Amino acid sequence: MIQDEQSFLINKSILFDVRLSPIDIRTYFALVALSNNNQKIEITASKVVRTIGSNKSSFSRSIKHLKKLKLLAVDRKHDGCIYHFLKPNN
């Protein structure tokens, strides 16, 4: 794990995982940054899409891929989703 002066934790294995596309990495780290160091975040897709500068279809595809790799778990709600960060198995 990398830790800077703000105690912002990033798992290094995510950066070097060849299974992840650049948009997957951007999506994951945007969710981590917006979560304020919690293990989960409740947010709408449109807010994340605006943050990463992507479109909703790319974001949805990225979330699906991150779930398949067991890096995220998602609980859907009527006004957004709750994203839970899981520990990578690498």
Protein Blocks (a to p, Z undefined) as FASTA:
>chain_A
ZZdfkopacdfklmmmmkbcfklmmmmmmmmmmnnopabdcddfklmmmmnopafklmmm
mmmmmmmnopaccdddfkbccddddddfZZ
